Amino acid sequence: MVSLDAHSLSARELNQAIKKAALTGSQITILNPQARHNIAVGILDSCKIDIDGSVGYYAASLMDGPEVNIDGNAGWALGENLMSGKIVLTKDAGASVAASMRGGDIVVGGNAGARAGISMKGGTLLIGGNAGFLTGFMMQKGRIVVCGDVGDAVGDSMYEGVIYVGGDIGSLGADAKIIEPSETDLIELWGLLEQSGINDRPRFRKIVSQKKLYHFDNLERLEMSAV
Amino acid sequence: MCGISGIMYKNSRHQGLAPVGNDLVRMLDSLAHRGHDSTGYTIVGENNDGQLILRIWTGESEHPDVILARAQEAVEQVGCVVNSRQAWGGFLRLNLNYEGEIPELAEAILQTEGVVIHSIGEASEVIKDVGTASDMEPRHQVGSLKGTHGIGHVRMATESKVDITHSHPFWAYPFTDVTVVHNGQLTNYHKLKRHYEDVGGYRFLTDNDSELIAVYLADKLAQGDSLTDALRYSLEELDGTFTYLVSTKDGIGVAKDRWAAKPLVTMETDDVVAVASEEIALRSVFTDQELDRAEPQENEVLTWSV
């Protein structure tokens, strides 16, 4: 068990201390994060990290393996490019949570800002509350589950992957469509909610790509004359 | 990137002025990583028994005292009675009694070569300088200023040059008490500026896009729109990316663009409301672990009044 006081360390010193402790698989507690940026970035060994308070931008980003619990809010880009492991945030996340994540799980207990799961390439992003504008923008793989409402342009230009929404949908983004979730989908989702301690079982709708943007459907002028 | 913050003590008109300057210095210092170029504040105090607060700067002049004396002369010639005067390092703060029209006073000051007006207000004053909040504090002692509310800005310049004139907040010439801090860029700045110059007859003091927001809002308020409505109209009429704060004599307002491109978090209790680009700034003043903050979303407008 290692306890680190963020107040007396620079972000670099703090992350170096976390990396050192992570080598031995320790349980690490970070005190006084005070919403500072770049906390627990680049941790590549399995370990358990508890952060006692809010974090700023890029918290728990570029990570492969750790399990991180954050008791507070997060700024923009929590868990960016997560490869594997798990991040659990008790309150709200800023914009671009789970940007480009490739694997693992991110759970936001409260609401998420705009562009949640932007360019996601794998893993699961679960949001207990609402998510903002452009949720799942250009996502390429993976699963986003929003128990509450989503804002406008959900799933805009998504290639692959799925977005489930339990509440209201502001509007669909370009090339996104709503389909009925299968029974297997719902069993999986409810299992996920149960694991995450979420008691509601909303009537989820499933959003996927229409895949119409995969190919140009307008011909250039020269091409037209050739047809 | 830039950083913005604001604070308002809801009951301060009844319970006495609050440490608005000190709070904003701490908030902007904690946001210094969002911009080192310049820092600026609007501090709004009580109504000044009808007196005006004038803040001017002498640019890069080698003889600031001479220019400040000329500016003061110009002010007195249009009928102002100077009640108090503070001058330091090319900056001048005057407390005035003035019965005339604000445009006449402003024009008289601008006739003095080398003078830049930072603000004219019945209750508001703009303090700005290059560098971070910590850098400018020994020169300006913003931390000692009390008020009901205020806004502030740290700048990482993108649209116009780095100097004091192009620092935020921007005062809406020639109105009183409307100032703006802005994080973002306006893409229809030139078009709207021409419109306000040609049709509205307004004059702009800088070539910074954010000044336009102040003039835009002051014009709407002068036409009788509420602050909330003026902010709502701006969501449609201003093009580009923005999260901005406006300060008036009576309160502060927030508007966030349709893309939710620029950050903001808000915190509100029964006594105080604080807003900032990042939670780190709220936590520099409010250390409560359980601090509840919200993040305004796209097309959102918020206003608070004292």
Interface residues (C-beta under 8 A of the other chain):
Chain A: Q34 A35 R36 H37 G53 S54 G56 Y57 G72 N73 G75 W76 D92 G94 A95 N111 G113 A114 R115 G132 F133 L134 G151 D152
Chain B: H33 W259 A260 P263 V265 E278 E279 I280 L282 R283 Q289 L291 R293 A294 E295 Q297 E298
